Amino acid sequence: MSHAVALIQRMPDAFDPKAAPGLDATVQYRISQPVYARIANNQCTVHNGEAESPDVTLDISDDDLIALLAGQLNGTTAFMTGRLRIQGDLMLVQKLLGLFDKSAFRD
């Protein structure tokens, strides 16, 4: 398992349900090993593989995802410079980082 996947696996523990009332979304991460997060019923779950119909897909390198999750890479900068490619709900992407405790993604 890559380090990026291991960090995504931490999402359920870092998730703040109070920050996402009523949110129902699937986020696909296209990294070295595809993984997706499902947020529903005030919970976050992580699954290996490709989601059937994600609300948003993030195409990003493992290293850039690690930096993004740790708060060391600005998402807007990554997007504007082509390091992060997004398909789907841009508003959902803006909400995502606020749903998780960033300290959980720092080693």
Secondary structure, DSSP 4 states (H G I P E B T S, - for coil): --HHHHHHHTHHHHB-GGGSTT--EEEEEESSS-EEEEEETTEEEEEES--SS-SEEEEE-HHHHHHHHTTSS-HHHHHHTTSEEEEE-HHHHHHHGGGB-GGGG--
